[in-house]
Amino acid sequence: MKRSFYRRSLFCIFLAALTAIMASCTARTKDSAEAESGNEHVDHIVILATSDMHGNILGYSYEDIAETTNNGMARLCTYIKKVRDEEDTVFLIDAGDDIQGTIITDDIANKNPDDEHPVMSAMNFMGYDSMTLGNHEFNWGITTMKKIISQADFPVLGANVLDKDGNYVSGQGWVIIERGGVRLAVIGVCTSDVCLWDGEKEGISDTTFIKADEAVRKAIGEIGDKADIIAVSAHMGQYEDYFEDSDSGQKILENNPEVDILQVAHKHITVNEKVNGVPVVGVRNSGREIARIDVYLDDDKNITSISSEIVDMENYEPDKELSEVPAVKTLHKKAVDLVQGIDEDGGKAEPLGKTTAKFQPENEIKGLPEGKLRDTAVIDFILNVQLLNSGADVTSCALFKDTSDLPEGDIYYANIFDIYKYDNILYTVDVTGRELKDYMEMSAECYNQWKPGDINISFDPEYPGYLYDMFGGVEYEINLSKPKGERIENVMYKGKPLEDDQILKLAVNDYRYSSRLKAMDLVEGTYDWESSEAIRAMIVDYFSVNSPVAPSVDNNWRITGVDLSEDDPRREEIIGYINEGLLPTPYDESYNLEDYDSLIALAEANLKEGVTADEHEDH
């Protein structure tokens, strides 16, 4: 009985094992067949999204001739490789503004569009699946843009940008990418405000920008049921830029409920939220961040859950292989040589000119730029160059970077780029005294209103620093005790009060003319002159003729209506802790003497712990 039982048991075990082996072989055969056909079931995909890389390939500041610590496409590449190693199904998309922004792009590559472009070469190396046109892709006109994007091994999308024949300017408006049996549709749209900023550039007058939400709706109709997931990669902000009719991510979602994922861009700010269950993501510029969207699917490829996060590149090292891509390596060296004043033979090039002293005063408070708190030689120098070249009565410019300065001694191209980073040209337009004052009021909105007890002036975080213009040719005061719109006072022109109906000729850069003066209906007139060369070139020319150049400040404007308690020892103590790094810089909100005790307690706690204010915040 026992022997018979054992025989039956062994036979059952053998049969079960044989059945399992056959089932396993069948499953492997089925999996293999599905894999070959691209229809294997995948329940999790990752979408990585970048934008606004602005030519920062290697994480290198050419103005400073130094590597950065937390940005650049090379750091993004490191993270992308890591995710691809960890996950089976990864998509990589971009929302534009990539081929402009650094010396390697603006002053070398984009002036030679027939040559291999370093950004396109880098993106090909990184394995992008798609890119959307950004407004800065249009800066050099349509022909140059087409030559550059034609080098991409991936589709460049612009569903709302059509040529005169009604075809997509970039070649495609949307694309379906199939990977792991999942079909991801990406629709790319660009802000139609390109026509305001670059409407005079070559070929743009022949293009038509239709509303982004309408273009998305049309694309969704064409896609039909051919995609499992619909993502919109939009080079625009989540909300309107300048006026109610502007494109926005919000309008896209409101009018297209089929959208599963929305990527926004252009604003250079972190966005990570859900709108009616749809993840909306956006990243900071220059490769500082990347958006990651994790999507989970059921057997029918319906989305069961979706999450998003923004990953900071601060803790990632640049990918070394990317720096060896031929076009990247060659043009990076050219850019470094250019800013260092090295000629083609490797010898020291002649400097562009000389200065007799540095042009920017030292900051009283660490991180608060004096160049935006009072008149300085840097701004007056740019304003004077613009007035000289335009023959205008009044002009404006911004301190594009808080640390911009001209050092004492030899001046090379990096120094010019440092004080004027954009490839703007100059326009002139007739304005009334009233229109000029309105423009000045809008500019002064960048400041927070001063409150009694505030020990410093601070800036409204909703107003990017590059929008704060300072003015030359007129004298004026900014009363920060007043609310926005009521701050500009005592405007004088040639020693007399500026009348509202008085006509002046204003010199302003092309971007500011289009995006503020005209888009915001600040001026009625139309520009009547444009420079034949960029403002940067005017600065170079000035140095070649007038060196050595001495810093000069005419102090034509000042801030009023504030009492910063400069004689109060408590203020000195607080500022001391800020400058030692034990208190955060009060950039977005002023410190007030009413909070003296808590501020000192925080500083002393940081001192005791042996950490800086920023490190304390990280903890």
Secondary structure in CASP SS format (residue, H / E / C, confidence):
PFRMAT SS
TARGET T0000
AUTHOR 0000-0000-0000
METHOD secondary structure of the structure
MODEL  1
M C 1.00
K H 1.00
R H 1.00
S H 1.00
F H 1.00
Y H 1.00
R H 1.00
R H 1.00
S H 1.00
L H 1.00
F H 1.00
C H 1.00
I H 1.00
F H 1.00
L H 1.00
A H 1.00
A H 1.00
L H 1.00
T H 1.00
A H 1.00
I H 1.00
M H 1.00
A H 1.00
S H 1.00
C H 1.00
T H 1.00
A H 1.00
R H 1.00
T H 1.00
K H 1.00
D H 1.00
S H 1.00
A H 1.00
E H 1.00
A H 1.00
E H 1.00
S H 1.00
G C 1.00
N C 1.00
E C 1.00
H C 1.00
V C 1.00
D C 1.00
H E 1.00
I E 1.00
V E 1.00
I E 1.00
L E 1.00
A E 1.00
T E 1.00
S C 1.00
D C 1.00
M C 1.00
H C 1.00
G C 1.00
N C 1.00
I C 1.00
L C 1.00
G C 1.00
Y E 1.00
S E 1.00
Y C 1.00
E C 1.00
D C 1.00
I C 1.00
A E 1.00
E E 1.00
T C 1.00
T C 1.00
N C 1.00
N C 1.00
G C 1.00
M H 1.00
A H 1.00
R H 1.00
L H 1.00
C H 1.00
T H 1.00
Y H 1.00
I H 1.00
K H 1.00
K H 1.00
V H 1.00
R H 1.00
D H 1.00
E H 1.00
E C 1.00
D C 1.00
T C 1.00
V E 1.00
F E 1.00
L E 1.00
I E 1.00
D E 1.00
A C 1.00
G C 1.00
D C 1.00
D C 1.00
I C 1.00
Q C 1.00
G C 1.00
T C 1.00
I H 1.00
I H 1.00
T H 1.00
D H 1.00
D C 1.00
I C 1.00
A H 1.00
N H 1.00
K H 1.00
N C 1.00
P C 1.00
D C 1.00
D C 1.00
E C 1.00
H C 1.00
P H 1.00
V H 1.00
M H 1.00
S H 1.00
A H 1.00
M H 1.00
N H 1.00
F H 1.00
M H 1.00
G C 1.00
Y C 1.00
D C 1.00
S E 1.00
M E 1.00
T E 1.00
L C 1.00
G C 1.00
N H 1.00
H H 1.00
E H 1.00
F H 1.00
N C 1.00
W C 1.00
G C 1.00
I H 1.00
T H 1.00
T H 1.00
M H 1.00
K H 1.00
K H 1.00
I H 1.00
I H 1.00
S C 1.00
Q C 1.00
A C 1.00
D C 1.00
F C 1.00
P C 1.00
V E 1.00
L E 1.00
G C 1.00
A C 1.00
N C 1.00
V E 1.00
L E 1.00
D C 1.00
K C 1.00
D C 1.00
G C 1.00
N C 1.00
Y E 1.00
V C 1.00
S C 1.00
G C 1.00
Q E 1.00
G C 1.00
W E 1.00
V E 1.00
I E 1.00
I E 1.00
E E 1.00
R E 1.00
G C 1.00
G C 1.00
V E 1.00
R E 1.00
L E 1.00
A E 1.00
V E 1.00
I E 1.00
G E 1.00
V E 1.00
C E 1.00
T C 1.00
S C 1.00
D C 1.00
V H 1.00
C H 1.00
L H 1.00
W H 1.00
D H 1.00
G C 1.00
E C 1.00
K C 1.00
E C 1.00
G C 1.00
I H 1.00
S H 1.00
D H 1.00
T C 1.00
T E 1.00
F E 1.00
I C 1.00
K C 1.00
A H 1.00
D H 1.00
E H 1.00
A H 1.00
V H 1.00
R H 1.00
K H 1.00
A H 1.00
I H 1.00
G H 1.00
E H 1.00
I H 1.00
G C 1.00
D C 1.00
K C 1.00
A C 1.00
D C 1.00
I E 1.00
I E 1.00
A E 1.00
V E 1.00
S E 1.00
A E 1.00
H E 1.00
M C 1.00
G C 1.00
Q C 1.00
Y C 1.00
E C 1.00
D C 1.00
Y C 1.00
F C 1.00
E C 1.00
D C 1.00
S C 1.00
D C 1.00
S C 1.00
G H 1.00
Q H 1.00
K H 1.00
I H 1.00
L H 1.00
E H 1.00
N H 1.00
N C 1.00
P C 1.00
E C 1.00
V C 1.00
D C 1.00
I E 1.00
L E 1.00
Q E 1.00
V C 1.00
A C 1.00
H C 1.00
K C 1.00
H C 1.00
I C 1.00
T C 1.00
V E 1.00
N E 1.00
E E 1.00
K E 1.00
V E 1.00
N C 1.00
G C 1.00
V E 1.00
P E 1.00
V E 1.00
V E 1.00
G E 1.00
V C 1.00
R C 1.00
N C 1.00
S C 1.00
G C 1.00
R C 1.00
E E 1.00
I E 1.00
A E 1.00
R E 1.00
I E 1.00
D E 1.00
V E 1.00
Y E 1.00
L E 1.00
D C 1.00
D C 1.00
D C 1.00
K C 1.00
N C 1.00
I E 1.00
T E 1.00
S E 1.00
I E 1.00
S E 1.00
S E 1.00
E E 1.00
I E 1.00
V E 1.00
D E 1.00
M H 1.00
E H 1.00
N H 1.00
Y C 1.00
E C 1.00
P C 1.00
D C 1.00
K H 1.00
E H 1.00
L H 1.00
S H 1.00
E C 1.00
V C 1.00
P H 1.00
A H 1.00
V H 1.00
K H 1.00
T H 1.00
L H 1.00
H H 1.00
K H 1.00
K H 1.00
A H 1.00
V H 1.00
D H 1.00
L H 1.00
V H 1.00
Q H 1.00
G C 1.00
I E 1.00
D C 1.00
E C 1.00
D C 1.00
G C 1.00
G C 1.00
K E 1.00
A C 1.00
E C 1.00
P C 1.00
L C 1.00
G E 1.00
K E 1.00
T E 1.00
T C 1.00
A C 1.00
K C 1.00
F C 1.00
Q C 1.00
P C 1.00
E C 1.00
N C 1.00
E C 1.00
I C 1.00
K C 1.00
G C 1.00
L C 1.00
P C 1.00
E H 1.00
G H 1.00
K H 1.00
L C 1.00
R C 1.00
D C 1.00
T C 1.00
A H 1.00
V H 1.00
I H 1.00
D H 1.00
F H 1.00
I H 1.00
L H 1.00
N H 1.00
V H 1.00
Q H 1.00
L H 1.00
L H 1.00
N H 1.00
S H 1.00
G C 1.00
A C 1.00
D C 1.00
V E 1.00
T E 1.00
S E 1.00
C E 1.00
A E 1.00
L C 1.00
F C 1.00
K C 1.00
D C 1.00
T C 1.00
S C 1.00
D C 1.00
L C 1.00
P C 1.00
E C 1.00
G E 1.00
D E 1.00
I E 1.00
Y C 1.00
Y H 1.00
A H 1.00
N H 1.00
I H 1.00
F H 1.00
D H 1.00
I H 1.00
Y C 1.00
K C 1.00
Y C 1.00
D C 1.00
N C 1.00
I C 1.00
L E 1.00
Y E 1.00
T E 1.00
V E 1.00
D E 1.00
V E 1.00
T E 1.00
G H 1.00
R H 1.00
E H 1.00
L H 1.00
K H 1.00
D H 1.00
Y H 1.00
M H 1.00
E H 1.00
M H 1.00
S H 1.00
A H 1.00
E C 1.00
C C 1.00
Y E 1.00
N C 1.00
Q C 1.00
W C 1.00
K C 1.00
P C 1.00
G C 1.00
D E 1.00
I C 1.00
N C 1.00
I C 1.00
S C 1.00
F E 1.00
D C 1.00
P C 1.00
E C 1.00
Y C 1.00
P C 1.00
G H 1.00
Y H 1.00
L H 1.00
Y C 1.00
D E 1.00
M E 1.00
F E 1.00
G E 1.00
G C 1.00
V C 1.00
E E 1.00
Y E 1.00
E E 1.00
I E 1.00
N E 1.00
L C 1.00
S C 1.00
K C 1.00
P C 1.00
K C 1.00
G C 1.00
E C 1.00
R C 1.00
I E 1.00
E E 1.00
N E 1.00
V E 1.00
M E 1.00
Y E 1.00
K C 1.00
G C 1.00
K E 1.00
P E 1.00
L C 1.00
E C 1.00
D C 1.00
D C 1.00
Q C 1.00
I E 1.00
L E 1.00
K E 1.00
L E 1.00
A E 1.00
V E 1.00
N E 1.00
D H 1.00
Y H 1.00
R H 1.00
Y H 1.00
S H 1.00
S H 1.00
R H 1.00
L H 1.00
K H 1.00
A C 1.00
M C 1.00
D C 1.00
L C 1.00
V C 1.00
E C 1.00
G C 1.00
T C 1.00
Y C 1.00
D C 1.00
W E 1.00
E E 1.00
S C 1.00
S C 1.00
E C 1.00
A C 1.00
I H 1.00
R H 1.00
A H 1.00
M H 1.00
I H 1.00
V H 1.00
D H 1.00
Y H 1.00
F H 1.00
S H 1.00
V H 1.00
N H 1.00
S C 1.00
P C 1.00
V E 1.00
A C 1.00
P C 1.00
S C 1.00
V C 1.00
D C 1.00
N C 1.00
N C 1.00
W E 1.00
R E 1.00
I E 1.00
T E 1.00
G C 1.00
V C 1.00
D C 1.00
L C 1.00
S C 1.00
E C 1.00
D C 1.00
D C 1.00
P H 1.00
R H 1.00
R H 1.00
E H 1.00
E H 1.00
I H 1.00
I H 1.00
G H 1.00
Y H 1.00
I H 1.00
N H 1.00
E C 1.00
G C 1.00
L C 1.00
L C 1.00
P C 1.00
T C 1.00
P C 1.00
Y C 1.00
D C 1.00
E C 1.00
S C 1.00
Y C 1.00
N E 1.00
L H 1.00
E H 1.00
D H 1.00
Y H 1.00
D H 1.00
S H 1.00
L H 1.00
I H 1.00
A H 1.00
L H 1.00
A H 1.00
E H 1.00
A H 1.00
N H 1.00
L H 1.00
K H 1.00
E H 1.00
G C 1.00
V C 1.00
T C 1.00
A H 1.00
D H 1.00
E H 1.00
H H 1.00
E H 1.00
D H 1.00
H C 1.00
END
